[in-house]
Amino acid sequence: MSDPRSWNLWHGCRKYSEGCQNCYVYFLDDLRGTSAPSAEVRRTSNFDLPIRRDRLGQYKVPPGFVVSVNMTSDTFIEDADRWRGEMWDTIRTRSDVIFQLVTKRIPRVKECLPADWGDGYDNVILIMTCENQRAFDERWPIFMDIPSKHKGLNLAPFIGPVDVRPALVSGQIEQVETCGEAFGGERPCRYEWIKDVSDACTEYKVNLNVGPTGTVYIRDGKEYRFESMQQMTDTAYRTKLSRFYYRPVYDLYDPIDDHRLTGSEIPEPMFNKVKCRRCTRMQMCMGCVDCGNCRNVELIDYDAMMELRKDD
């Protein structure tokens, strides 16, 4: 089945800034031999994924789940203006699901918000992507003034140092994520850049997920080159620089009668014993629904997973 963690309504994107130089979408399209140009934005067959139901009439994406939106495009790209209203309709319908909207196109966000946005939807987190200090300095002043109940920062591809403190001191940011460049890109990510972000998140008690380090990683003057995403992820885990202080509170509502969901109505997170063990975002994740995309799945609860991680 389609991965319920990722909802790509449209595919394809035009490069926007230096962070897009080695875009993973272009790389993967080329690897798969996709016939349509990667810069051509087109609607996908997964457009209605969050409202699909199984044979029992239950939504395939469960309540409380976190869904990443348009990871093979940009939610606010001009080419998708004709479809975005339907996206907001679906997000409004699935008021029991958390949607993550990640974008570099911060100047377009305000004009693309729905009429009933107000100070934000309870179930949406807007995430600003920036790859270096120039991008942060350009985008943060605009992002700071965009109303949203939940906000995050995504430093990806992390190709230059970024001082995130101006954003953290605002109190608007719930989570930060770093990720080096891979998928054909080799611009290095440095340990000291990640460490500075980690120190800032420690100072302001903001959650930080240190994601894959990228193909080229430099620490203490030594260059490391990785061939697999697993190597990058394991290296990120070993830095021990991720931080977790609290789970953000989302007000989620039943799509049928609109009552606020209580803890007992949202499934407890369950994790894949092997695959999730060294995931640096595990503590912020809503878990696995065993969608059928992985082999040898053995699900365990949060406490059992944390016990295993003590041995790492």
N, C-alpha and C positions, 0 to 999 in steps of 0.2 A: 504494500500500500504506500501511498505518498507519506513522506515524513511529516507528522503533525506538528513538529517543532518549527517548520519553515513554510511560510505561505508566500509563494512568488506569484503574484497576480499578473505581472508582466515581466518579460525577459529582454535583456539588451540595455545598453547604456552608452551615452556619449561621455568621453573623458572630460573631467571637470577641472582638475588641478594636478599638481605634480605627484600627488599620492596615487593618481590613476594611471601613471606611466606604464606600470606592469600589472594591469588589471587582471584579477584571477578569473573574471567572467570571460574575457577574451581568450585567456590561456586555456581554460577548460572547453570553451566552444571549439577552439582549434584542435585540441586533443581528441574531442569526440567527433570531429569532422562535421560540425554543424554547418548546414548549407547557407542559412541566412546570415547576413553580416551582424557581428556582435553589437554594432552601433545602432542597429535597427530595433526599435522598441516595439514589442508585439505582445498581445494578450496571450496568456497561457491557458492550458486545460485545467489548471488548478485554481482558477479564479474564484470558485465557490467553495474551496476546501473547508473553511471553518463551519459551514452550515451543512456539510454532508453528514448523513446518518447511516448507521449500520442496519442490519436486517431486523434488529429489535426496535428500531426507531430512535436509538440513542445517538447523540452527536459523537462522531469519531474523535474529535478534539474534546477531551474531557474538561469539566469545570476547573478553574484555577490554573490551567496550563498556561505556559508562556510561549507565545508564538512570535518568531522573528519574521518581519514583513519585508518582502522585496529585496532579498539578499543577492539576487542576480540582476538587480537594476537599482533605481533610486526612486523612492516613493514620490518625490516631489519634482521629478524630471518633467519638462514641459510636454513631452510627447504623450504622457499618460493623463493629461488634464481631462480627457473625455471619459476616462474610466474611474477616476478617483472618487467621484460621488458614490458609486456602487461599493467601493471599498469602505467608505465611512458607514454606509448602510449596514454592511456585514458586521463591522466592528460594534456598531450600535446594537445590532441584533444579538451578538454574542457578548452580552454584558457580563458574562461569567468567565470570560477568558481574558488574559493579559496580552496585549499586543505591543511589541517593541518596534518602533519606527526609527531606523538608523539612516541618517542623511548627511551628505556634504553640502547640499544645496540649501543652506540655512536662509539665505535671502528670500527664498520662495515660500518658506513654510507658512508665514502668516496669511498670505493671500490664498493659500490652498486649504486652510482649515475650514471645517463645516460651519454653517451659520449658528448651530447650537453649541459650539465648542465652549464658550464662556471662559472659565479659568482652566479648562481641560476636561477630558473624559476620565472617569475614575479608573478605567481599565487600559489606559494607554500611557506608555513612557516614550517620550521623545529623546532621541540620542544623537548628539552632535559628533560627527567624525572629524578629526583633524590629524594630520600626519606630521606636523612640525610646528614650531613657534609662529611662523608666518601665518599659517592657516588658523591656528588658535586665535591669534590677535585679530584676524579679519572676521572670524565667525562668532567668537564669544560675545562681543558687545551686542550683536543682533540677537543671538540665541537667548541672552540674559533677559531681553525684553519680550520674549514670546511666552504667553501664559501657558502653563502646563502643570498638572498636579504631580507629575513624575518626570524627572529629567536625568540623563546620564551623559557620560563622555566616552568616546571610543577613539583611542589613539591607534589608528591603523590605516595604512601600514606605518609603523612607528619608525620613521626614517630620520628623525632629528629630535633633539631635546625639546621638551615642552614643560613650561612652568604652569601647572594646573591650579595653583593656589588662588588666583583671582576668581576662578569658578567655584572652588570649594568654599572659600570664605563667604560667598553669597548665600550659602545654605540651601541652594536649589538642587545640588547634585546628589543623587542617591547612590550612584555606582559609577566606577571608572573601569575601563578595560583596555589592555594593551595587546598588540599583536604585531609581530614582525612581518616582513615581506617574504612571500614564498611564491609558488606557482609561476616560476620563470623569472621572478624578480630577485635580485641579489644585493639590494642596498642594505647595508648592515644595520642591525639593532644592537645597541650597547647596554650592558648591564647597568652602568651608572645612570642612564636615562630612566630605566625602570625603577632603580633604587630611589631616585629623586621623587618620582611619582608616588612610590610606596611610602616614603617618609612624609609626603604631603598628606596622603590619605590617613596615615597614622595620626598626624597632628590634628586633622579635622574629623577623625572617626567616620570616614567614608569608605564604603565597601570597594575593594579593588580585586579584579580578576586579571592575573597575569596570564595571558594566553600564549599560544605558540610563539617561540622566539624569532621565527623566520629562518630562511635558508642560511644566512650569514649572521653569526652572533659573536660579539666581542666582549670578553670579560678579562680584566686585569692584563690588558694588552695582548691577549691571545685570541686568535680568530678560530672560530669553530664553524664548520660547514656541515649542514645536515641534508640528507637526501629524503627523509620521510617525515610526515607530519607527527608521527609518534615520537620521533627523536626530539622534535621541537617542543612538543607538549611535555615530555618527560623532563627536559631541561628547564622549562618554565616552572614546573612543579618543584624541582630541586632548588630553585632560587629561594623558596620560602618567603617570597615577597608579596603574595596575595594577602588581602586583609578582609576580614568579615566581622562586622560589628552588630548588624541587625538585619532582619528580613523586612524590607519595605512593606507597608500595609496598603493593600489595594481593596477598595470597596467594590465588591463584585455582586452582581444581582442576577437572580434567576430570569432567564429569557421568557418564561411563560407568565409568571405572575408578578415579576419585578421585586420580590422580597430580597432583602440583603442576605447573602449566603453566610452561614456560620461555619465554624471550623469543621463540624461533623459532615457538612455537605460538600466539602472540598477534599478529594482523595489525599491521603498522606503520601508524600513523595517516596517512591521506591527506586532503587538504583541497581544498575547492572554491576554485579560483583567485580568483574574484571575490567570492563571498559571505563567505568566511572571512578575507579580507585584513585587514579592520579590526575583527575580532572580538577583544575584550579578553581572552576566556578561551581563545583558541586554544592557548596553550602548555600548558594543563591538559587540553585536550580529547583524546579518543581518536579524533577524526576523523570522516569521512563514509563511509557505506556506499552512497551513491548510491541512496537508497530510492525514487526516482522522484517525489518531491514538489517538486523544484526543476527549473527549466529551464536549459539551457545549462551543464551541469556539466562542468568540466574539472578533473580531480583532479591535484594535485601533492603531493610529499612535504614533510615538515617543513622541511628545509633550503632547498628551493626557495621555500617560502612566506616564510621568514625573510629571504631575499635580497630578495624583492619588498617586504617591509615596511620595509626600510632606506631606501627612497625616499619613504616617507610623512612 
